[in-house]
Amino acid sequence: MATSVPSEQAYSTAGAIVSIQRARLGDDAVAAVSEMQSFLKLNETTAKFESNTD
């Protein structure tokens, strides 16, 4: 059974990025910020995992 969780998370993240104050951001900027947030979360998770395996 397919799930829509990844797409819902993406829309949620984009909604948090594009607020009234940031409504002028273009699509490319929103995508870049979203990708950076994903990278930072992955990096943090990886660091926690590596520190637990030492």
N, C-alpha and C positions, 0 to 999 in steps of 0.2 A: 504494500500500500504506500503510495507516494505521500509525502508530507509537504506542507507549505511553510514549515518553520524557517528555513533559510531566507525565503523571500519576505516573510513577516519580520524577521530580524533586520533585514536590510532596510525595509521601509521604516521600521522603528528608529533605526540609527539615522537614516536620512532625515526623519522628522525631528530628531533631536538636534541635528546640525542646522537645518533650515528653519530658523525661528523668525519671528517678525523682524528682529534686529538684523538678521542675516539673510533676509529675503533677496538681496541683490546678488548673492552668490550664483554663479553660473553652474550648469550641469557638471562641467569638468572639475570645478573646484569642490563641489559636493562629493563627487566620486573620489577625488584625491584624498579628501579628509576622511571619508569613510574607509578607504583602503588603508590609510595610515593608522586609523583606530584599530582596524582588524589586525594589522601587523603588530602593533604595540601589545594588544591582548595576547596574541600568539607568542610573542617574545616573552611576555611576563609568565605565561603558562609554562613555556619551555624552561625558563630559569627556575621556576618553582620545582618542576619535575626533576631537573638536574641536581638541584640542591638536596632533594629528598633521596636521590640515589647515591650520593657520596658517602 
